[in-house]
Amino acid sequence: MPGAPGSEKTPPRAGLGSHIHAWVLAHLGVRYERMVADRKRALFAGLDGSVLEIGPGTGPNLVYYPPGIRWLGVEPNPYMVPYLRTAAARAGLPVDLRPGMAERLPAEDNSMDTVVSTLVLCSVHDPDGVLREIRRVLKPGGQFLFLEHVAAPPGRPSSHAGGPLGGTHGDSKRRAAFETPADERDRRKLAPDPERLADR
């Protein structure tokens, strides 16, 4: 499947709703972030190499990333950018932030060690397409780390890809969801790796 060159040059549409959404996340999301801080700290521990984050929003995850990673963020809401750049400066993390959509990631095939998604799959138009894009950009043996709260109808490729907890796909212990041919993958559920799930 070909990459998506040039997608970073097409700014997504944004209006008053996007402006309000950015403000709400920046100012009212503090309590939620405190609730999930331990889960995120465990989920993102030990990351290295290239990391692509889908929909990083105002940048609440940046503080958990270890130094030395190469971070690429794909964010459709331009009003998130000032908040995210402030968070990046506070975390001391160099960032490469590009406008774009999760259904068409501005990254080459097999180019990312890790893809991160937190509370994103509830807002995309095509969750199955997003998962295909994640699979496309991940290197062989790469991992998909997520913290989501959505579920798809049984039998769909994205079924059980999320839930109120988080997990990982694609690491050396569990790669089935991203290494299975598409026709077989349609008959399988993407289930979080129990070894990487946060405690209930």
N, CA, C and O atoms as a DFTB+ gen file, in Angstrom:
800 C
 N C O
     1  1       0.860      -1.190       0.000
     2  2       0.000       0.000       0.000
     3  2       0.885       1.225       0.000
     4  3       1.807       1.283       0.814
     5  1       0.677       2.178      -0.830
     6  2       1.548       3.326      -0.898
     7  2       1.403       4.214       0.305
     8  3       0.385       4.174       0.997
     9  1       2.424       5.027       0.563
    10  2       2.381       5.966       1.664
    11  2       1.451       7.111       1.342
    12  3       0.706       7.084       0.362
    13  1       1.515       8.127       2.201
    14  2       0.603       9.254       2.046
    15  2       1.374      10.549       1.944
    16  3       1.161      11.450       2.756
    17  1       2.282      10.678       0.955
    18  2       3.057      11.895       0.838
    19  2       2.174      13.080       0.528
    20  3       1.208      12.982      -0.230
    21  1       2.527      14.214       1.134
    22  2       1.817      15.440       0.823
    23  2       0.610      15.696       1.695
    24  3       0.045      16.789       1.657
    25  1       0.186      14.684       2.506
    26  2      -0.999      14.899       3.315
    27  2      -0.774      15.965       4.372
    28  3      -1.719      16.615       4.819
    29  1       0.507      16.148       4.780
    30  2       0.784      17.164       5.778
    31  2       0.609      18.571       5.221
    32  3       0.617      19.535       5.987
    33  1       0.451      18.715       3.902
    34  2       0.312      20.027       3.290
    35  2      -1.150      20.468       3.170
    36  3      -1.433      21.583       2.733
    37  1      -2.060      19.600       3.554
    38  2      -3.474      19.912       3.421
    39  2      -4.078      20.128       4.796
    40  3      -4.447      19.154       5.453
    41  1      -4.195      21.384       5.264
    42  2      -4.723      21.631       6.605
    43  2      -6.180      21.190       6.710
    44  3      -6.986      21.502       5.833
    45  1      -6.525      20.466       7.775
    46  2      -7.918      20.083       7.963
    47  2      -8.776      21.308       8.250
    48  3      -8.274      22.341       8.693
    49  1     -10.077      21.184       7.993
    50  2     -10.982      22.274       8.303
    51  2     -11.125      22.412       9.816
    52  3     -11.041      21.427      10.550
    53  1     -11.341      23.639      10.272
    54  2     -11.553      23.876      11.689
    55  2     -12.454      25.085      11.848
    56  3     -12.347      26.057      11.101
    57  1     -13.335      25.016      12.822
    58  2     -14.241      26.122      13.072
    59  2     -14.348      26.398      14.546
    60  3     -13.461      26.044      15.322
    61  1     -15.446      27.038      14.937
    62  2     -15.635      27.417      16.331
    63  2     -15.657      26.193      17.239
    64  3     -15.115      26.224      18.344
    65  1     -16.289      25.108      16.766
    66  2     -16.331      23.897      17.577
    67  2     -14.945      23.362      17.886
    68  3     -14.688      22.902      18.999
    69  1     -14.048      23.418      16.908
    70  2     -12.674      22.951      17.115
    71  2     -11.945      23.841      18.120
    72  3     -11.164      23.362      18.942
    73  1     -12.211      25.130      18.039
    74  2     -11.605      26.076      18.970
    75  2     -12.056      25.782      20.403
    76  3     -11.244      25.754      21.328
    77  1     -13.356      25.565      20.571
    78  2     -13.892      25.264      21.895
    79  2     -13.362      23.932      22.410
    80  3     -13.021      23.802      23.585
    81  1     -13.297      22.944      21.521
    82  2     -12.791      21.620      21.915
    83  2     -11.367      21.713      22.446
    84  3     -11.042      21.095      23.460
    85  1     -10.528      22.469      21.778
    86  2      -9.143      22.632      22.227
    87  2      -9.100      23.298      23.601
    88  3      -8.345      22.877      24.477
    89  1      -9.910      24.337      23.784
    90  2      -9.925      25.044      25.064
    91  2     -10.385      24.120      26.187
    92  3      -9.807      24.117      27.273
    93  1     -11.430      23.337      25.917
    94  2     -11.964      22.433      26.935
    95  2     -10.917      21.399      27.337
    96  3     -10.710      21.158      28.527
    97  1     -10.255      20.785      26.356
    98  2      -9.238      19.788      26.679
    99  2      -8.091      20.394      27.478
   100  3      -7.577      19.778      28.412
   101  1      -7.700      21.601      27.104
   102  2      -6.568      22.238      27.770
   103  2      -6.887      22.635      29.204
   104  3      -6.018      22.575      30.073
   105  1      -8.126      23.039      29.458
   106  2      -8.450      23.601      30.765
   107  2      -9.277      22.681      31.665
   108  3      -9.255      22.832      32.887
   109  1      -9.995      21.745      31.082
   110  2     -10.879      20.899      31.888
   111  2     -10.463      19.436      31.904
   112  3     -11.134      18.609      32.522
   113  1      -9.365      19.106      31.232
   114  2      -8.945      17.707      31.190
   115  2      -7.974      17.314      32.281
   116  3      -7.479      16.187      32.285
   117  1      -7.691      18.212      33.203
   118  2      -6.672      17.952      34.222
   119  2      -7.076      16.796      35.134
   120  3      -6.254      15.938      35.455
   121  1      -8.333      16.774      35.546
   122  2      -8.785      15.714      36.460
   123  2      -8.673      14.343      35.809
   124  3      -8.215      13.387      36.434
   125  1      -9.095      14.251      34.549
   126  2      -8.982      12.969      33.846
   127  2      -7.526      12.521      33.749
   128  3      -7.215      11.354      33.985
   129  1      -6.639      13.449      33.402
   130  2      -5.231      13.087      33.254
   131  2      -4.639      12.582      34.566
   132  3      -3.796      11.684      34.564
   133  1      -5.068      13.142      35.661
   134  2      -4.613      12.642      36.959
   135  2      -5.087      11.217      37.194
   136  3      -4.360      10.402      37.762
   137  1      -6.307      10.914      36.757
   138  2      -6.875       9.579      36.949
   139  2      -6.119       8.513      36.160
   140  3      -5.985       7.379      36.620
   141  1      -5.624       8.872      34.973
   142  2      -4.982       7.869      34.110
   143  2      -3.459       7.991      34.100
   144  3      -2.797       7.314      33.312
   145  1      -2.902       8.826      34.944
   146  2      -1.456       9.071      34.911
   147  2      -0.654       7.785      35.099
   148  3       0.303       7.546      34.364
   149  1      -1.030       6.954      36.072
   150  2      -0.276       5.728      36.317
   151  2      -0.380       4.768      35.136
   152  3       0.595       4.106      34.782
   153  1      -1.561       4.694      34.529
   154  2      -1.735       3.816      33.367
   155  2      -0.856       4.278      32.207
   156  3      -0.200       3.467      31.553
   157  1      -0.849       5.570      31.964
   158  2      -0.032       6.085      30.863
   159  2       1.448       5.898      31.147
   160  3       2.218       5.555      30.250
   161  1       1.845       6.120      32.385
   162  2       3.253       5.966      32.732
   163  2       3.725       4.534      32.470
   164  3       4.829       4.319      31.969
   165  1       2.886       3.564      32.812
   166  2       3.232       2.161      32.569
   167  2       3.185       1.822      31.083
   168  3       4.035       1.084      30.585
   169  1       2.205       2.354      30.383
   170  2       2.019       2.027      28.969
   171  2       3.165       2.545      28.114
   172  3       3.590       1.875      27.172
   173  1       3.672       3.741      28.438
   174  2       4.686       4.369      27.603
   175  2       6.117       4.150      28.098
   176  3       7.065       4.661      27.502
   177  1       6.272       3.405      29.166
   178  2       7.615       3.160      29.703
   179  2       8.454       2.378      28.697
   180  3       7.969       1.430      28.080
   181  1       9.686       2.769      28.538
   182  2      10.616       2.015      27.705
   183  2      10.511       2.272      26.219
   184  3      11.130       1.552      25.435
   185  1       9.755       3.268      25.800
   186  2       9.677       3.570      24.372
   187  2      11.014       4.073      23.852
   188  3      11.760       4.748      24.562
   189  1      11.305       3.729      22.586
   190  2      12.475       4.303      21.932
   191  2      12.233       4.332      20.430
   192  3      11.237       3.799      19.941
   193  1      13.142       4.953      19.712
   194  2      13.013       5.015      18.260
   195  2      11.971       6.020      17.825
   196  3      11.783       7.054      18.466
   197  1      11.289       5.708      16.725
   198  2      10.313       6.614      16.125
   199  2       8.919       6.330      16.662
   200  3       8.465       5.185      16.673
   201  1       8.243       7.390      17.108
   202  2       6.911       7.282      17.697
   203  2       5.962       8.204      16.937
   204  3       6.214       9.405      16.829
   205  1       4.885       7.654      16.417
   206  2       3.843       8.447      15.764
   207  2       2.630       8.466      16.678
   208  3       2.079       7.419      17.015
   209  1       2.216       9.668      17.078
   210  2       1.017       9.790      17.905
   211  2      -0.117      10.360      17.069
   212  3       0.026      11.404      16.432
   213  1      -1.245       9.662      17.081
   214  2      -2.424      10.075      16.342
   215  2      -3.287      10.950      17.239
   216  3      -3.656      10.542      18.341
   217  1      -3.607      12.140      16.777
   218  2      -4.468      13.023      17.550
   219  2      -3.917      13.357      18.916
   220  3      -4.579      13.092      19.920
   221  1      -2.711      13.937      18.994
   222  2      -2.119      14.235      20.305
   223  2      -2.821      15.345      21.063
   224  3      -2.548      15.545      22.246
   225  1      -3.724      16.077      20.407
   226  2      -4.499      17.093      21.097
   227  2      -3.634      18.180      21.700
   228  3      -2.797      18.775      21.020
   229  1      -3.842      18.437      22.985
   230  2      -3.081      19.488      23.673
   231  2      -1.758      18.984      24.229
   232  3      -1.041      19.731      24.894
   233  1      -1.426      17.721      23.965
   234  2      -0.129      17.181      24.346
   235  2      -0.013      16.585      25.730
   236  3       1.076      16.631      26.303
   237  1      -1.076      16.023      26.311
   238  2      -0.950      15.478      27.666
   239  2      -0.041      14.262      27.770
   240  3       0.443      13.948      28.857
   241  1       0.199      13.568      26.650
   242  2       1.056      12.374      26.709
   243  2       2.542      12.698      26.670
   244  3       3.365      11.854      27.023
   245  1       2.896      13.897      26.250
   246  2       4.306      14.200      26.001
   247  2       5.163      14.049      27.243
   248  3       6.331      13.674      27.147
   249  1       4.605      14.332      28.392
   250  2       5.373      14.274      29.632
   251  2       5.801      12.845      29.969
   252  3       6.737      12.651      30.745
   253  1       5.129      11.843      29.398
   254  2       5.435      10.451      29.714
   255  2       6.480       9.833      28.790
   256  3       6.986       8.747      29.072
   257  1       6.809      10.508      27.694
   258  2       7.739       9.920      26.739
   259  2       9.179      10.085      27.213
   260  3       9.556      11.145      27.712
   261  1       9.988       9.026      27.053
   262  2      11.391       9.131      27.450
   263  2      12.174      10.019      26.487
   264  3      11.797      10.153      25.323
   265  1      13.256      10.626      26.963
   266  2      14.076      11.448      26.068
   267  2      14.724      10.592      24.982
   268  3      14.996       9.408      25.180
   269  1      14.961      11.212      23.847
   270  2      15.662      10.526      22.770
   271  2      14.768       9.928      21.707
   272  3      15.254       9.502      20.659
   273  1      13.459       9.887      21.956
   274  2      12.579       9.359      20.911
   275  2      12.418      10.399      19.802
   276  3      12.635      11.590      20.023
   277  1      12.040       9.940      18.615
   278  2      11.723      10.827      17.496
   279  2      10.200      10.844      17.364
   280  3       9.596       9.867      16.921
   281  1       9.589      11.961      17.752
   282  2       8.137      12.036      17.876
   283  2       7.525      12.768      16.697
   284  3       7.934      13.875      16.347
   285  1       6.531      12.123      16.091
   286  2       5.742      12.723      15.018
   287  2       4.284      12.710      15.452
   288  3       3.740      11.653      15.772
   289  1       3.644      13.881      15.464
   290  2       2.240      13.959      15.828
   291  2       1.387      14.360      14.645
   292  3       1.774      15.229      13.864
   293  1       0.220      13.730      14.504
   294  2      -0.717      14.039      13.424
   295  2      -2.004      14.534      14.072
   296  3      -2.739      13.760      14.685
   297  1      -2.272      15.840      13.930
   298  2      -3.391      16.478      14.632
   299  2      -4.267      17.252      13.649
   300  3      -3.773      18.141      12.955
   301  1      -5.559      16.928      13.580
   302  2      -6.433      17.616      12.629
   303  2      -6.930      18.989      13.100
   304  3      -7.413      19.778      12.288
   305  1      -6.819      19.278      14.380
   306  2      -7.362      20.526      14.927
   307  2      -6.242      21.548      15.141
   308  3      -5.440      21.382      16.061
   309  1      -6.166      22.583      14.329
   310  2      -5.066      23.541      14.454
   311  2      -5.087      24.328      15.758
   312  3      -4.064      24.880      16.163
   313  1      -6.239      24.386      16.418
   314  2      -6.321      25.118      17.678
   315  2      -5.651      24.368      18.831
   316  3      -5.417      24.943      19.894
   317  1      -5.347      23.100      18.623
   318  2      -4.596      22.336      19.630
   319  2      -3.117      22.719      19.637
   320  3      -2.438      22.558      20.651
   321  1      -2.623      23.221      18.523
   322  2      -1.183      23.386      18.321
   323  2      -0.513      24.265      19.374
   324  3       0.515      23.850      19.910
   325  1      -1.025      25.450      19.707
   326  2      -0.338      26.261      20.719
   327  2      -0.222      25.550      22.067
   328  3       0.815      25.631      22.726
   329  1      -1.277      24.860      22.476
   330  2      -1.239      24.125      23.737
   331  2      -0.205      22.999      23.666
   332  3       0.550      22.770      24.610
   333  1      -0.190      22.304      22.526
   334  2       0.730      21.179      22.381
   335  2       2.184      21.640      22.382
   336  3       3.039      20.996      22.991
   337  1       2.465      22.743      21.710
   338  2       3.844      23.238      21.677
   339  2       4.284      23.690      23.064
   340  3       5.450      23.532      23.425
   341  1       3.372      24.246      23.836
   342  2       3.696      24.608      25.219
   343  2       4.008      23.363      26.035
   344  3       4.959      23.350      26.816
   345  1       3.203      22.310      25.854
   346  2       3.442      21.058      26.570
   347  2       4.765      20.433      26.158
   348  3       5.472      19.873      26.996
   349  1       5.110      20.522      24.873
   350  2       6.376      19.962      24.393
   351  2       7.557      20.703      25.000
   352  3       8.539      20.081      25.404
   353  1       7.468      22.037      25.066
   354  2       8.545      22.818      25.663
   355  2       8.692      22.481      27.144
   356  3       9.809      22.389      27.654
   357  1       7.577      22.300      27.828
   358  2       7.614      21.960      29.250
   359  2       8.250      20.589      29.461
   360  3       8.978      20.378      30.431
   361  1       7.968      19.651      28.538
   362  2       8.516      18.297      28.649
   363  2       9.937      18.199      28.104
   364  3      10.608      17.188      28.309
   365  1      10.407      19.248      27.405
   366  2      11.738      19.209      26.807
   367  2      11.844      18.210      25.673
   368  3      12.894      17.601      25.466
   369  1      10.746      18.041      24.934
   370  2      10.703      17.037      23.860
   371  2      10.593      17.719      22.503
   372  3       9.623      18.438      22.260
   373  1      11.553      17.514      21.620
   374  2      11.409      18.035      20.248
   375  2      10.263      17.319      19.545
   376  3      10.140      16.098      19.639
   377  1       9.424      18.075      18.841
   378  2       8.263      17.472      18.194
   379  2       8.197      17.867      16.727
   380  3       8.595      18.964      16.334
   381  1       7.684      16.944      15.935
   382  2       7.384      17.188      14.522
   383  2       5.877      17.059      14.401
   384  3       5.349      15.949      14.334
   385  1       5.184      18.185      14.372
   386  2       3.729      18.190      14.388
   387  2       3.189      18.533      13.006
   388  3       3.570      19.540      12.410
   389  1       2.294      17.677      12.505
   390  2       1.737      17.875      11.169
   391  2       0.221      17.800      11.190
   392  3      -0.351      16.973      11.901
   393  1      -0.438      18.662      10.412
   394  2      -1.894      18.531      10.283
   395  2      -2.220      17.293       9.462
   396  3      -1.465      16.922       8.564
   397  1      -3.319      16.668       9.763
   398  2      -3.697      15.490       8.999
   399  2      -4.743      14.678       9.719
   400  3      -5.159      15.011      10.829
   401  1      -5.163      13.606       9.072
   402  2      -6.203      12.738       9.595
   403  2      -5.630      11.347       9.842
   404  3      -4.707      10.906       9.158
   405  1      -6.200      10.665      10.838
   406  2      -5.720       9.330      11.175
   407  2      -5.950       8.336      10.049
   408  3      -5.232       7.341       9.942
   409  1      -6.950       8.599       9.201
   410  2      -7.233       7.687       8.086
   411  2      -6.209       7.797       6.965
   412  3      -6.201       6.969       6.054
   413  1      -5.340       8.811       7.019
   414  2      -4.321       8.997       5.984
   415  2      -3.084       9.598       6.644
   416  3      -2.899      10.815       6.648
   417  1      -2.252       8.743       7.195
   418  2      -1.118       9.196       7.992
   419  2       0.044       9.642       7.104
   420  3       0.376       8.960       6.134
   421  1       0.660      10.770       7.422
   422  2       1.783      11.268       6.628
   423  2       3.095      10.597       7.026
   424  3       4.016      11.248       7.519
   425  1       3.164       9.289       6.805
   426  2       4.355       8.517       7.138
   427  2       4.524       7.412       6.113
   428  3       3.548       6.913       5.553
   429  1       5.771       7.035       5.871
   430  2       6.069       5.986       4.908
   431  2       5.698       4.619       5.458
   432  3       5.557       4.447       6.668
   433  1       5.539       3.651       4.569
   434  2       5.305       2.270       4.977
   435  2       6.464       1.782       5.842
   436  3       7.625       2.105       5.589
   437  1       6.127       0.995       6.870
   438  2       7.145       0.316       7.696
   439  2       8.189       1.291       8.251
   440  3       9.385       1.000       8.248
   441  1       7.724       2.444       8.726
   442  2       8.678       3.476       9.150
   443  2       8.648       3.787      10.636
   444  3       9.528       4.499      11.118
   445  1       7.670       3.282      11.385
   446  2       7.503       3.663      12.779
   447  2       7.716       2.477      13.719
   448  3       7.245       1.368      13.465
   449  1       8.433       2.737      14.804
   450  2       8.598       1.705      15.829
   451  2       7.343       1.571      16.683
   452  3       6.999       0.475      17.125
   453  1       6.662       2.691      16.913
   454  2       5.480       2.697      17.783
   455  2       4.450       3.684      17.244
   456  3       4.800       4.765      16.769
   457  1       3.186       3.304      17.322
   458  2       2.078       4.230      17.081
   459  2       1.275       4.322      18.365
   460  3       0.993       3.307      19.002
   461  1       0.904       5.549      18.749
   462  2       0.170       5.798      19.990
   463  2      -1.182       6.421      19.669
   464  3      -1.288       7.289      18.803
   465  1      -2.210       5.971      20.375
   466  2      -3.554       6.520      20.227
   467  2      -4.217       6.533      21.596
   468  3      -4.378       5.480      22.213
   469  1      -4.606       7.718      22.082
   470  2      -5.342       7.791      23.337
   471  2      -6.601       8.631      23.137
   472  3      -6.531       9.817      22.813
   473  1      -7.750       7.993      23.336
   474  2      -9.059       8.629      23.196
   475  2      -9.226       9.269      21.825
   476  3      -9.676      10.409      21.706
   477  1      -8.856       8.520      20.795
   478  2      -8.939       9.017      19.417
   479  2      -9.959       8.248      18.591
   480  3     -10.682       8.850      17.798
   481  1     -10.034       6.938      18.758
   482  2     -10.863       6.115      17.881
   483  2     -12.348       6.439      17.991
   484  3     -13.127       6.057      17.118
   485  1     -12.752       7.135      19.049
   486  2     -14.151       7.538      19.168
   487  2     -14.495       8.680      18.219
   488  3     -15.671       8.954      17.978
   489  1     -13.476       9.347      17.679
   490  2     -13.728      10.548      16.880
   491  2     -13.431      10.377      15.398
   492  3     -13.663      11.302      14.620
   493  1     -12.924       9.217      14.985
   494  2     -12.576       9.039      13.581
   495  2     -13.780       8.502      12.806
   496  3     -14.651       7.848      13.381
   497  1     -13.825       8.777      11.505
   498  2     -14.936       8.342      10.666
   499  2     -14.824       6.877      10.266
   500  3     -15.834       6.217      10.021
   501  1     -13.590       6.368      10.199
   502  2     -13.364       5.009       9.691
   503  2     -12.351       4.296      10.581
   504  3     -11.173       4.232      10.231
   505  1     -12.784       3.752      11.736
   506  2     -11.843       3.081      12.643
   507  2     -11.070       1.950      11.979
   508  3      -9.879       1.779      12.239
   509  1     -11.736       1.174      11.123
   510  2     -11.044       0.077      10.457
   511  2      -9.949       0.604       9.535
   512  3      -8.866       0.025       9.448
   513  1     -10.244       1.716       8.842
   514  2      -9.238       2.327       7.988
   515  2      -8.066       2.857       8.780
   516  3      -6.924       2.783       8.326
   517  1      -8.331       3.391       9.961
   518  2      -7.251       3.878      10.829
   519  2      -6.346       2.724      11.241
   520  3      -5.122       2.855      11.223
   521  1      -6.945       1.595      11.611
   522  2      -6.135       0.442      11.999
   523  2      -5.295      -0.074      10.830
   524  3      -4.166      -0.526      11.021
   525  1      -5.849      -0.004       9.630
   526  2      -5.058      -0.409       8.458
   527  2      -3.883       0.536       8.257
   528  3      -2.783       0.099       7.916
   529  1      -4.111       1.843       8.468
   530  2      -3.017       2.808       8.351
   531  2      -1.945       2.564       9.403
   532  3      -0.753       2.655       9.113
   533  1      -2.365       2.259      10.613
   534  2      -1.404       1.963      11.677
   535  2      -0.555       0.764      11.293
   536  3       0.666       0.775      11.453
   537  1      -1.206      -0.260      10.790
   538  2      -0.471      -1.452      10.365
   539  2       0.511      -1.119       9.239
   540  3       1.621      -1.648       9.189
   541  1       0.079      -0.230       8.337
   542  2       0.937       0.130       7.205
   543  2       2.215       0.828       7.647
   544  3       3.296       0.523       7.143
   545  1       2.099       1.766       8.589
   546  2       3.269       2.579       8.943
   547  2       4.177       1.910       9.956
   548  3       5.334       2.306      10.099
   549  1       3.678       0.900      10.665
   550  2       4.517       0.231      11.653
   551  2       5.582      -0.643      10.998
   552  3       5.330      -1.324      10.005
   553  1       6.768      -0.605      11.575
   554  2       7.819      -1.526      11.155
   555  2       7.428      -2.942      11.560
   556  3       6.620      -3.118      12.472
   557  1       7.984      -3.954      10.901
   558  2       7.770      -5.328      11.372
   559  2       8.205      -5.445      12.834
   560  3       9.319      -5.055      13.183
   561  1       7.342      -5.973      13.676
   562  2       7.633      -6.059      15.097
   563  2       7.335      -4.794      15.866
   564  3       7.546      -4.746      17.078
   565  1       6.835      -3.737      15.171
   566  2       6.480      -2.509      15.864
   567  2       5.255      -2.697      16.736
   568  3       4.614      -3.747      16.691
   569  1       4.923      -1.690      17.527
   570  2       3.819      -1.834      18.461
   571  2       2.843      -0.672      18.371
   572  3       3.215       0.459      18.059
   573  1       1.578      -0.985      18.656
   574  2       0.503       0.004      18.724
   575  2       0.081       0.099      20.182
   576  3      -0.450      -0.862      20.738
   577  1       0.312       1.240      20.800
   578  2      -0.073       1.461      22.189
   579  2      -1.317       2.332      22.218
   580  3      -1.379       3.350      21.528
   581  1      -2.305       1.944      23.006
   582  2      -3.555       2.698      22.990
   583  2      -4.206       2.737      24.359
   584  3      -3.994       1.864      25.201
   585  1      -4.996       3.764      24.552
   586  2      -5.890       3.894      25.697
   587  2      -7.187       4.439      25.123
   588  3      -7.292       5.635      24.849
   589  1      -8.174       3.572      24.939
   590  2      -9.389       3.942      24.230
   591  2     -10.616       3.507      25.018
   592  3     -10.505       2.773      26.000
   593  1     -11.785       3.965      24.582
   594  2     -13.028       3.641      25.284
   595  2     -14.153       3.336      24.310
   596  3     -15.319       3.607      24.599
   597  1     -13.809       2.773      23.156
   598  2     -14.817       2.449      22.156
   599  2     -14.780       0.966      21.839
   600  3     -13.795       0.280      22.111
   601  1     -15.880       0.479      21.253
   602  2     -15.946      -0.909      20.786
   603  2     -16.715      -0.934      19.482
   604  3     -17.604      -0.112      19.259
   605  1     -16.373      -1.878      18.625
   606  2     -17.065      -2.047      17.345
   607  2     -17.998      -3.247      17.441
   608  3     -17.869      -4.056      18.360
   609  1     -18.940      -3.375      16.498
   610  2     -19.790      -4.563      16.485
   611  2     -18.956      -5.828      16.360
   612  3     -17.915      -5.809      15.703
   613  1     -19.387      -6.938      16.978
   614  2     -18.638      -8.193      16.877
   615  2     -18.374      -8.572      15.433
   616  3     -19.233      -8.408      14.566
   617  1     -17.164      -9.086      15.182
   618  2     -16.818      -9.532      13.848
   619  2     -16.118      -8.499      13.008
   620  3     -15.603      -8.833      11.942
   621  1     -16.077      -7.220      13.454
   622  2     -15.378      -6.198      12.706
   623  2     -13.904      -6.220      13.064
   624  3     -13.560      -6.620      14.176
   625  1     -13.006      -5.800      12.154
   626  2     -11.572      -5.811      12.457
   627  2     -11.223      -4.993      13.683
   628  3     -10.260      -5.310      14.381
   629  1     -11.996      -3.932      13.964
   630  2     -11.691      -3.086      15.103
   631  2     -12.416      -3.528      16.367
   632  3     -12.350      -2.848      17.391
   633  1     -13.113      -4.675      16.301
   634  2     -13.838      -5.136      17.472
   635  2     -12.893      -5.364      18.633
   636  3     -11.883      -6.055      18.496
   637  1     -13.218      -4.788      19.768
   638  2     -12.421      -4.911      20.977
   639  2     -11.046      -4.285      20.843
   640  3     -10.135      -4.630      21.596
   641  1     -10.881      -3.377      19.902
   642  2      -9.595      -2.685      19.807
   643  2      -9.424      -1.712      20.944
   644  3      -8.312      -1.267      21.225
   645  1     -10.510      -1.379      21.596
   646  2     -10.402      -0.460      22.713
   647  2     -11.100      -0.999      23.932
   648  3     -11.144      -2.212      24.138
   649  1     -11.635      -0.135      24.727
   650  2     -12.229      -0.486      25.985
   651  2     -11.844       0.586      26.971
   652  3     -11.145       1.531      26.605
   653  1     -12.277       0.470      28.206
   654  2     -11.936       1.496      29.178
   655  2     -10.496       1.417      29.626
   656  3     -10.041       2.264      30.394
   657  1      -9.767       0.410      29.161
   658  2      -8.375       0.255      29.544
   659  2      -7.473       0.523      28.354
   660  3      -7.924       1.009      27.317
   661  1      -6.200       0.205      28.507
   662  2      -5.250       0.380      27.418
   663  2      -4.465      -0.876      27.197
   664  3      -4.552      -1.813      27.990
   665  1      -3.698      -0.915      26.133
   666  2      -2.907      -2.101      25.857
   667  2      -1.993      -1.878      24.698
   668  3      -1.721      -0.745      24.302
   669  1      -1.516      -2.981      24.152
   670  2      -0.586      -2.906      23.044
   671  2      -0.878      -4.001      22.038
   672  3      -1.348      -5.079      22.401
   673  1      -0.603      -3.729      20.789
   674  2      -0.615      -4.738      19.734
   675  2       0.726      -4.667      19.030
   676  3       1.338      -3.603      18.940
   677  1       1.169      -5.790      18.542
   678  2       2.283      -5.768      17.617
   679  2       3.640      -5.924      18.235
   680  3       4.632      -5.878      17.508
   681  1       3.751      -6.109      19.561
   682  2       5.073      -6.303      20.117
   683  2       5.529      -7.733      19.843
   684  3       4.817      -8.501      19.195
   685  1       6.702      -8.087      20.331
   686  2       7.279      -9.386      19.973
   687  2       6.471     -10.551      20.532
   688  3       6.616     -11.678      20.058
   689  1       5.632     -10.308      21.517
   690  2       4.850     -11.385      22.106
   691  2       3.483     -11.541      21.469
   692  3       2.861     -12.597      21.579
   693  1       3.003     -10.477      20.792
   694  2       1.648     -10.560      20.241
   695  2       1.578      -9.693      18.996
   696  3       1.378      -8.482      19.098
   697  1       1.741     -10.299      17.807
   698  2       1.786      -9.531      16.575
   699  2       0.649      -9.898      15.621
   700  3       0.574      -9.371      14.511
   701  1      -0.230     -10.793      16.048
   702  2      -1.186     -11.380      15.110
   703  2      -2.029     -10.349      14.398
   704  3      -2.268     -10.469      13.197
   705  1      -2.484      -9.337      15.114
   706  2      -3.420      -8.389      14.523
   707  2      -2.816      -7.589      13.386
   708  3      -3.542      -7.120      12.510
   709  1      -1.483      -7.421      13.383
   710  2      -0.850      -6.594      12.377
   711  2      -0.020      -7.384      11.381
   712  3       0.540      -6.804      10.451
   713  1       0.071      -8.695      11.558
   714  2       0.845      -9.496      10.629
   715  2      -0.021     -10.517       9.900
   716  3       0.491     -11.355       9.157
   717  1      -1.330     -10.446      10.111
   718  2      -2.241     -11.364       9.466
   719  2      -2.743     -10.765       8.165
   720  3      -3.044      -9.572       8.128
   721  1      -2.845     -11.543       7.098
   722  2      -3.439     -11.009       5.862
   723  2      -4.805     -10.421       6.134
   724  3      -5.505     -10.860       7.047
   725  1      -5.194      -9.420       5.338
   726  2      -6.425      -8.677       5.596
   727  2      -7.650      -9.585       5.650
   728  3      -8.522      -9.392       6.497
   729  1      -7.730     -10.586       4.744
   730  2      -8.926     -11.411       4.733
   731  2      -9.028     -12.252       5.991
   732  3     -10.131     -12.514       6.470
   733  1      -7.881     -12.686       6.542
   734  2      -7.910     -13.423       7.792
   735  2      -8.153     -12.480       8.958
   736  3      -8.867     -12.822       9.901
   737  1      -7.553     -11.281       8.895
   738  2      -7.674     -10.340       9.992
   739  2      -9.123      -9.922      10.198
   740  3      -9.519      -9.580      11.312
   741  1      -9.915      -9.946       9.131
   742  2     -11.323      -9.589       9.249
   743  2     -12.080     -10.556      10.138
   744  3     -13.156     -10.229      10.636
   745  1     -11.532     -11.740      10.341
   746  2     -12.218     -12.738      11.155
   747  2     -11.637     -12.823      12.554
   748  3     -12.008     -13.698      13.337
   749  1     -10.714     -11.904      12.871
   750  2     -10.074     -11.967      14.177
   751  2     -10.397     -10.722      14.968
   752  3     -10.684      -9.669      14.399
   753  1     -10.350     -10.844      16.282
   754  2     -10.549      -9.696      17.151
   755  2      -9.191      -9.137      17.555
   756  3      -8.244      -9.885      17.798
   757  1      -9.112      -7.812      17.623
   758  2      -7.915      -7.180      18.134
   759  2      -8.087      -7.049      19.635
   760  3      -8.835      -6.192      20.106
   761  1      -7.409      -7.882      20.378
   762  2      -7.567      -7.870      21.835
   763  2      -6.304      -7.339      22.479
   764  3      -5.206      -7.684      22.041
   765  1      -6.424      -6.504      23.513
   766  2      -5.233      -5.990      24.178
   767  2      -4.390      -7.110      24.770
   768  3      -4.917      -8.130      25.215
   769  1      -3.097      -6.912      24.769
   770  2      -2.174      -7.861      25.369
   771  2      -2.344      -7.783      26.874
   772  3      -2.109      -6.721      27.452
   773  1      -2.749      -8.881      27.546
   774  2      -2.986      -8.827      28.990
   775  2      -1.758      -8.375      29.768
   776  3      -1.885      -7.754      30.823
   777  1      -0.561      -8.683      29.251
   778  2       0.648      -8.311      29.976
   779  2       0.892      -6.815      29.985
   780  3       1.679      -6.322      30.792
   781  1       0.215      -6.072      29.082
   782  2       0.421      -4.637      29.046
   783  2      -0.818      -3.842      29.462
   784  3      -0.822      -2.612      29.411
   785  1      -1.876      -4.563      29.878
   786  2      -3.064      -3.852      30.327
   787  2      -2.826      -3.227      31.682
   788  3      -2.147      -3.806      32.530
   789  1      -3.382      -2.050      31.888
   790  2      -3.329      -1.450      33.209
   791  2      -4.260      -2.212      34.136
   792  3      -5.222      -2.833      33.685
   793  1      -3.973      -2.165      35.430
   794  2      -4.817      -2.839      36.411
   795  2      -6.200      -2.213      36.423
   796  3      -6.353      -1.002      36.265
   797  1      -7.192      -3.049      36.613
   798  2      -8.575      -2.520      36.715
   799  2      -8.708      -1.705      37.987
   800  3      -9.781      -1.172      38.269
